[in-house]
Amino acid sequence: MPATSPCGPCSQGTRPWRVALCGTRARLHGDDTSAQFARFVTVGVISSLVYFSVFLLLRPFGTLPANVIGAVVSTVLANELHRRLTFHAGRRIGWWTAQWEGGGLAAVGLVATTIALAVLEPVVSDAWWAQVLLIAAVTGAVGTMRFVFLRLWVFSGHERRGAPRPEPEPA
């Protein structure tokens, strides 16, 4: 949706709350850095909730396997949401490219959280809340760097690679 098109409530009047609602909606749908960052954070919260759910569910099998599986599941989800929603790159960047390049960046986060869990295991012990807080802190720091790289490299509008190949027609 273009940032200049009015939404339904705005076309019905000029009450201040309607103008604020439509202005915010138009800003959040834009392609400027602040709108992309707001969507990035939203996707990050969603994928983090998925990650923490998988981590806590699989924690009885060990914190490291739970971390790896949670990271893989949440990364695939986040990469697809970033491709389609955060950076509006669904037509420019194919699914596999987004997973490969975005996943490579997420691997840095996986390595960082795995090292943090291993090194700080004696400190956090079996306290699930301390493990989750530790992972959240490391993930937040890595997430900021990830936004910059996703914006400037993976989902940039620059023509650094050809257009995605069209899907084959079903037989």
N, C-alpha and C positions, 0 to 999 in steps of 0.2 A: 504494500500500500504506500503510495507516495506520501511524504510528510505534509503536503499542502492540502490534501483532501479532507474535508470535514467529516467527522463521525456523525452518527445519527442524532445524539443529543444536541450537538452544536447547531445542526440545521433546524432545530426546533425552537431556538431562542438564544438569548445572549446572557443568561443568568451566570454569575461568576463561577459557580461550581461546575457548570457545563463547559465553560471556556477552559477552566483548569483541567477538567477531565479530558477534554479533547486535545488540549495542548500536551498533556503528559502522554497520552496515548500516541500522538503523532511523534513526539520525541523518542519514545521507546521503540517505535517501529523504524526509526531512521537508521542510517548507516554510518553515523559519526561515532567517534571513539566512545563517548559517554554512553550512548544507547547500546552499543555493542558490549561495553563493560557491564552494564546493568543486566543484559540478557546473559552474559557469561557467568555472572554471579548467581543468577537464578538457576541456570543449568548446573552450576557447581553445587548449589544447595541440594537440588534434586538428585544428582548423581552421588553426592556424599551420603545422603540418606539411604540410597540403595546400597552403597558400599558398606556403611555402618551396619545395616540390616544383615547383609551377607556375612560380614565379619563376625558379628555377634552370634549368628546362627551356626557358623562353622567353627567358632572358637574352641569348642570342646575337642576338635580334632587337631588343635595346635594353632598358635597365633600366626606363625609364618605361612602355613598353607591357607588359613583364613584370609590373611592379608593379600596374598597373591590372587586367590580366586575373586575376592571382593574387588580388587583393583582391576582385574580383567573385565569383569561384568560391568562395573561402573564406567570404565574407560570406553568400552564399545558404545554404551548408551550416550555418554557425554560427547564423544566424537560425532555421532550422528546428529544429536541435538545442536551442537555447535555448527555443523555443516548446514543444516536446514534453517535453524532459528537465529542463532547468535550472529553468524556472518553472512546469512542469505546466500550461501554458496552452493546450494543444491544443484543448480544447473551448470555451474562452472567447475566444480570439483566432484569427482565420482566417489562412491561409497568406499571402494577399496583404497583409493588414494588418501581419503580422510582417515581411514582406520590405520593405514600404514604410517603415515607421517605424524598424525596426532597421537597414535599409539607409541611411536618412538619417543615423543616428548613426554608422554605419560610414564614411560619406563624410567625416566629420571626420578619421578615422584615415587614409583614403586621401589626403586633402589634406595632412595632416601628414607622412606618409611620402614623398609626392611632393616636397614642398618640401624635406624633409631630404635626399633623394637629389640633388635639383638643386643645392642650396646647397653640400652637402658633396662633390659629385662630384670637385673637385680634390683633396680630402683622401683620400677612399677609393679614388679612381681605379678600376682594374679588379679590385681585390681582392674577389673574391666574398664572402669571409668577413667583410670589413669592411662590405660592403653589407648582408649578412644581420644582423650585429650591430647596425648602425644601425637597420634596420627593426624588429628585435626590441625595442630600447630604446624607440623611439617608440610601437610598438604596445602595449607593456606599460603605458606611461603613459596612453595613450588608453583602453586596455581597462579600467582601473580606473574611469575616469569613465563608460565605457559600461555597466558593471555597475550603477552607481547609477541611471542613466537608464532602463535596461531594467527594472530592478526597480520603480522608482517610477512610471514612465510607460507604457512599451510593454506590459509584462506584469503590471501591477498588477491586483489583484482589484477595484479600484474600478470602479463602473459609469459610466464616462465615455463609453461608446458602446454601442450595441445589441449583442445577441448576433450571432455570425456567421450569415450566411444559410446555410440548409441547401443541400447540393449537390443539383442537379436529378437526378431519377431517370433512369437510362438508358432509352432508348426500346426 
